[in-house]
């Protein structure tokens, strides 16, 4: 496929010993055989993402939003993305502060783009975190994908960087199929008519 859509896989946790990097790496492995996306993994632990925000909204400031220099590569990756996979754990029935900060520092970078979720954790598999993220990203005019991947009890359900469930790649392909449809459709729409939001 010419001009393949760009998929950004976000590692949402910056906690010491986090499991998210392994999950994101596995997701990236699934993208190659799927054959639609060019993918890159964006690890929030590699960027300066302060919790304190400027007074002005990133929606109103646009390109003039005063982000730290250490966030430039993150902002660039989000801007060039046609679609996202957010890899998140569940901390106290929600998602990490690092992920919320990265989301809040941006606005137009999310708008009119599809987002799928891959979550992990204990018995709930990170599903509470995903419910909260769906609400937040909808406010930023992103399009959240109904189907996602959840990995309950991840520390016993994975081995050598891969889930033990042999159906996991099949589920991943379903998510990527849906994400690809939305990515291509929304990119065409953004190119035809500037998004009004």
Beta strands, then each sheet from edge to edge (+ up, - down):
strand 1: 6-11
strand 2: 38-43
strand 3: 83-89
strand 4: 114-120
strand 5: 143-144
strand 6: 149-151
strand 7: 158-159
strand 8: 162-163
sheet 1: 2+ 1+ 3+ 4+ 5+
sheet 2: 2+ 1+ 3+ 4+ 6+
sheet 3: 7+ 8-
end
